[in-house]
Amino acid sequence: MELSQALEDCPAIAILRASSADRFGEVTDVLVDAGLRAVEYTLTTPGVLAALSAYAKRAPDVALGAGTVTTADEARRAVEAGATYLITPAVFPEVLEEGARLGVPVLPGALTPTEIVTAWRAGAALVKLFPASLGGVSYLKAVRAPLPDIPLVPTGGVDPANAGEWLAAGAAAVAVGSPLVGDACSPSGDLGALAARAKVLVGSVRRG
């Protein structure tokens, strides 16, 4: 599934980052069952490309992306594994260029107005406002005032309950990691609690 379509249905990206990707498939199933359609598998997780490839093959109706992409080589390998979009922690021109070459959207991380504009002019599909916790919702509003046409996706500081506030303030979508996932990626993690948090998130963004 294309990211744009997934975010139209549910404007939230779940971020999976853990010490192992062994449980990423199970966790993604829970998130999808709750109504989420976009999930980011971070490249800092051991075994992530194998997990990404396996899930992409069996669930083409989910928008799977690769996160923490910092080089063109990582971008290529992620797309080969099945990623349909790429997310970076900062503005990496080579990742934006490789994403354009491969025909996949890139969401670079940026915080200041200069970084945001630089990312947008370099071809970002959306700009990840990161870490959004530093300024909160008021900072998002302040940045959007002079830059209303740049779609921002706040990441860091967003949780299932407050996600709707970010959308109401003008975010194009939100991305949520540990406040959503909790311990679910660990072998003994509570998938039931994850399902409950995911339902809160979906309800929050759909109201927002």
Salt bridges, closest charged atoms under 4 A:
ASP9 OD2 - ARG37 NE 3.69
ASP9 OD2 - ARG206 NH2 3.67
GLU26 OE2 - ARG23 NE 3.76
ASP29 OD2 - ARG58 NH2 3.09
ASP73 OD1 - ARG76 NH2 3.72
ASP73 OD2 - ARG77 NE 3.05
GLU98 OE2 - ARG76 NH1 3.51
GLU98 OE2 - ARG101 NH2 2.59
